[in-house]
């Protein structure tokens, strides 16, 4: 399992569930039902401020575990990715890749 | 669709819940909910606030508790299996609520009421089962929710499928049918962890498998996402572990999802759970329907279920009457007339009668006769114990109270209005407060329990919320900061709300240094400090724990414990979980039995007088009392010399002379710097002046500049002005200035004819945004209709509006003025006994050591500690020898010596007298350090002298030290009988005189260190050469200076106050004592800026400022700058002609040098 934090473009269903994503120049589609949870952050070490009224996203972040397949070559094996959506900006980042077969590009370590 | 949250902790779940009931109810109502539960942990701490909030938001309240349950398999006394939520069923005439109260009391019954007890708050499953059914109908009255916190939920981790099922079945076996539901919670934590959807699914399936209803909840801890961080900090404060530690454990909430989610969000959550379970829409519908069905069952009717606003008083039989309460009360009042007003006739008698009838009519119409009889009974009982008691508060407005001996103030004499206390328009139980001797307060409580029965009495509790210091400490703990660093920061926080910490950082000079460090985070890695500020603000006001209220006792009938849960207090007596705000809504009769140290001090003084002068003649001579009607002394002194303080007439001229002299240190209410200033200006001549003085010295009048015009009119500097001649009778006693609530009531009545009862309602509405407008409209219309000119109406309304909301009730002032007068009377006539009483009970605002200076000023000798003469309390003693021979002096007490234990103290006193150190060691079995300390304080000097030894105190201390440092040898064995040989003290006699005698500074240092009192010499005395060099003016010389003279003053801090001021800008009053008297200095904004951290942290101060004359006998300093006197290098020495400042080495070590322990000498407060 690798640990990452890099930006990903995600297309979501109206319910907020990821459907497709662009990552490292390639297009993927979600091929199984994703799992979603909220994971704690070490906010006291990561944040400089925690004023009253900071709103959501300080203590935890939303994680989606998705299984994806390359859109252009659906026969390849699927990948399992953990994605997180930043509460403020709505931007998605890739947190973890679970499967042994890493994509061709060497990721920078987090 | 609406959704009902059935598991919600409010902020009143101490160190757990984050949001206030009002916030939760408002949020639920805004989302369309029709009901909301409050299930605080361990009790109903937030329940009454929840009821109020629900009623205001238009919700039906649901009431329950989140309670720990003992593990049936574990040690039943200490091991908890898990937590469940217990909800009371409603609309059953209170059966559900009763069961809930009793169950919670069960859970606390085994705890000690002290912090850190080994027994947790919890019930056994059997107790829980036994409370769930109605005792008669055997229908369920409680529902127990088995959720994620229960033993079942906690067993769901890992892959043990059997365990949760076994545990769940055990619940079903133990509980009566229909009393259990499964609580399904998903806080969307990572798969497989507690509070994950997977666990919710397993709970749902367990319920289905056993045909138990399941309900959906979110186990709420905060109203919105933002509260999650606060919850983390509270978890840290509860467990005393830092966030990094908790996170590693892992013991923190898995994420931040425990908020009051909307109905739509809960529906979505339900869908996710159903989906994960492989269930369909029908099952979801069923889950939500069951949730709402349970909610419906638990909707409470505040009135029929919980007794909302229905006053309950003890049964007539308990207060010792057989017939009608009103008839009894009337009869007792009649009897009181004969006692209080002997021989009254004519018009006064008519007025008295009509007032009494008026009061009784109102009492009757409210049905409060039994209440008055109850209070009278308590009052009678206290007096029968021989304890001083005095009513305070608006209760003094009632003639009935005066006649039945509850109050000592005659309301007719002081023109007090009954409606200020009670009226037809006010159906709330009135407050009657009784002051008793503080030292006897607990005995009085026990006696009340005994008298009324423990089923009818409980103590009231109070909520202790976070203030700035505690909040910064716990926030620092959460962040894992060093304790020392946090302590340093906390020390600088001086009375402001934690909510405004960041604002305070910018404004408060004493925080400048800390603010600088926060600002510098980028450079020095201080980023934690910024978080510290935010977290401190988050904790502000959140309840930390409940404790026994300092005075509230709840009295009820035999059903009291069905209406409030109780838990042990630190005192051992049961304490209600409700606080003062809950009393009136819950119809609870609260009596404030307040321990007042001054009452103890006065009682002590009276006992000392009698002990020293055991006859009337001796007391009269000693106190220079008047000869009285028959020439043998006044009636209030009995033949045995005892003084009936309450019977002392309120017109003793020497007492007023003392008060006018402003030497009122130690006198109740009038000893603070500000009060001494006011007393000096006001120059009281009679009792009513004292009432006015006390009423003026309040935040309201001080803030609104009522004092200056009042004084100008009083002294005739300016003509009295009345807005209209009709108001002259109302305002005459205060020279046209509105001071009292009573005057506001009368003003309304005179100008609108509204009657006094309505006038009091109007007064209450003043300052209330919603209501004040309507009052103004009414006032203007009616006053105009009665022919008052628009100018008069405008002017009077302006006054009412400005003063109405914070004027003072004259009845309060009158009740307060009685002990003020009495204490001043004692100080005038029996100063030695009075000072001894003050020392013994320490009632005042100043450190004890200041009273030494007062004794010196009064020429009263302070007699040193003496192993054979000092007792466990201060004693007045006739001086046997020396220059003070024949005078009365005060012998220091053995109590309060640092390190001397209570048992040692008892043994010393029991064994007195001692003829030698060996004798002392043998019989009192004192520890060596204690003996050494006593030697340092000179307690053996007289023994030493008697032995004829040539050595001094230093030799003795040295001798004892070497004894101590020798390897342990077996005690000083004394063979029986050996002591009877009259050898004198061989040990002392044979001591070699080697060392120089201790210097005065050493002696004073020992006294300060061990007793926090400088007796042998004033602690400033040794600084005198330095002060002379600086050109410091002493307190006794100030009065001779002209107004506006620039001076330097120096001394040890004795008081620090930050009273509210006009315009809202903080003003700091610092009083210092330099040995010749007290200097009161005032720091305005600029001076605070300059003095910075010295304002609150320094013991010895040098202050520069200008003199400010405050009255004929009063002068204070308006400060411009301050220095820490112990940091010689910073002091502003005059530059000599040579131009080179020479830092003098003439500062010898002062008595405070080297004592870092926090001594109770400086009046730093807080």
Interface residues (C-beta under 8 A of the other chain):
Chain A: X35 X36 X37 X38 X39 X40 X42 X43 X44 X45 X47 X48 X49 X50 X51 X52 X53 X54 X55 X56 X57 X58 X59 X60 X63
Chain B: X187 X188 X189 X190 X191 X196 X197 X224 X225 X226 X228 X229 X230 X232 X243 X244 X247 X252 X253 X254 X255 X256 X257 X478 X479 X521 X527 X530 X531 X534 X535 X537 X538
